[in-house]
Structures are given as structure tokens and as C-alpha cells.
Amino acid sequence: MFQLFSGSCRFACSLADAARRAVRKHSKPLFPIVLAVPALFGSGAAHATESALGRPVSGTSVASGAGEVPPPGITIINLQQVYMDGSIGGSRPVPIGGQLSLGADAKVAMTVATVMRTWGSAGGWNFGSGITLPYIWESVHATLSGQRASGTVGDRVSNLYDLYFTPIVAGYSLTPNDHIALSFNFYAPTGNYDPKALANAGQNTWTFIPQVAYTKTLPKYGLEFDAVMGFQFYTRNNATQYQNAPLFTLDVMGLKTFANGVGVGLVMGTTQQLGKDSGPLATRLDGFVGSDFALGPIVTYKTRIAAKMPLSASLRWVPVISSSNRLKSTNTFLGSATVAF
């Protein structure tokens, strides 16, 4: 449903330069680790998985400094608030609540808290681990026609969502201005799940997410380029026998930063399903294959608390430009704040 963002998800190139200088002085800089912050629309709404409510939300997993991992001994805390509402037209059947719905509308709000700690280094690589606690509010309306229910029905849930873990993230600086980070992440099916419900606080599947992130800075011009690419592999939902196909996700961002700490940029994201879903309902929908593309602006700001603790914040709007078998939303917003010590 929301993929945290991990990756809070997981800043300005001027901040990155200042951070590197701070490391040489043995201080503690702020390195955003978006890989640890699932773009948690990994909770409620968006791709051609069961209920059309897959984990990733295009355009929410990338952040400034995505490819940078700080040296050992740094603790990073990230808070995110995500909101989206979307719909699939009534002419498109959707597998939901154990039966088929003619169209669906959903509103999802996710509050996400991530804690990450860097703990080691070797051969120029820095290593860290993290955990994300998400809380979801979701409202779903659908038009059903089946044995259990018929007509337009609604459902709502407010509870803890599936926990998101980052057992390891590893970062390496290719050059002073080029950075890459590799991570392995997964969702555990810890949220409450009812196979007959339209809205659920969990997805009843394990989801394994290898990711790679890259950051390129041009300090002379105050420019930064970030990209996060990942794959999502789902286990079968044993309650409904629905098997989601793997997903490919790619989010990219270009950012221009200024001396006053403000940055402005553009975010693009896409989710592409690799193959067909399987199971009784998926077979009736020819695999329910989906994809989408989102594009929108982002504003960032960086400062320091008490003149020493780095703080970074951002706000983005990433409406879906095109979609197939995924909820289409023009109201997808993500606000984020990160502090390191």
C-alpha cells in the first residue's frame, strides 16, 4: 500500500558538501537515507495488485541524498505524512474483498516513523540498518456484485500497518560528487487483515525489496540528481490465494538549491508490473497487469537545530499522469522531516 517510504522515506548538494566537511572534522552531519523510508504508499493505494492497493506509490521513494550513507555512529530519524485519493473507473473490474468490484475509490493517509543507525564500514563502504513503523487510515468504496454483497459498499480502517525493515543498507562514494547505496528491505505481514474486508491495515504478504540509489551533485551550480530503483517480490496471500506479480519501480528527482537552504525541483516516478498476477480472481482478469507514471514538484529546506543538529524537510505533490489497473490520483502528497545526531 505505501512503500515508505523507507524510504522516507530513505538533501541539498550544499548540505552534502557541508556534511562531508563535517565528517573530516569528526562532527555528525545529516545524511538522508531514503532507502530506509518506504515510499509508503506502500500501504494503501496504487498498483495492479490485489484490491489495486499495492505497496508502492510512484514518486514517493526518492529524496535528496538518496545515494549517500553516513559513517558509523549516526542515528537518523525520519517522519513522513502521506496522503492520496484515487479511483479506478467503473468499467474496470477490480479484485477486492474476495470478489470482483466494478470500480473502486480509496482515500489513504499514512503516518510513518523510521529510525536508522549506521554501525560499520569496510573498504570504503558504510553500513546501516533501520526499522519503520507505519500507521494507516484508509477509506474504500466499491460497487460489488456477488454472493456476499452487492451494490455500492464502503469500508474504513485505522490501525498499524505492516512493519518495514531494512536489515542492511550499504553506501559507497564513487567520487566526491557521485554516491551509490544498495539496500535490502522487506515488509512483514504484521497489520490486521480480513480477507472479506474492503479496507485492511495490512496486506497479508511478505514483500522483499532490493533497491539501488544514486546521487550526483554539481556544487558549483547548486544542482543535484537522485534516483531510486527497486524490485518488489510478493509471497502468496494464503487467505485469498492471490499471488501478486513482481513490480519494478523507478523514481528520479532533479533539485536546485539556494544559499538560504531552500531547494526546488521536479520528481518523476513509475511502477511497472513484471508479468501477470495469478490466482482464481486474477485469472478472470487476465492477470490484472498494471502500470503508472507520476510527475510533480518538490520543495525542500535545510537548517540546524541549536546550531549543530541538522534538520531537513520537504513537501511534494506527485499526481498520476497515466495509469492502467492502478488507482489514479491527482492528490498525492508527501511531507517529510529528517534529523540526524
Secondary structure, DSSP 8 states (H G I E B T S, - for coil): --EEEE------HHHHHHHHHHHHTT-------GGGEEES-TTTS-SSSGGG--S--TTSS--TTTT----TT-EEEEEEEEEEEEEEEEEEEEEETTEEEEEEEEEEEEEEEEEEEEEEEETTEEEEEEEEEEEEEEEEEEEEESSS-EEEEEEEEEEE---EEEEEEEEEEEETTEEEEEEEEEE---S---TT-SS-S--SS-EEEEEEEEEEEEGGGTEEEEEEEEEEEE--BTTTTBB---EEEEEEEEEEE-TTSEEEEEEEEEEEE-S--BSHHHHHTTT---EEEEEEEEEEEEEEETTTEEEEEEEEE--EEEEESS-EEEEEEEEEEEEE-
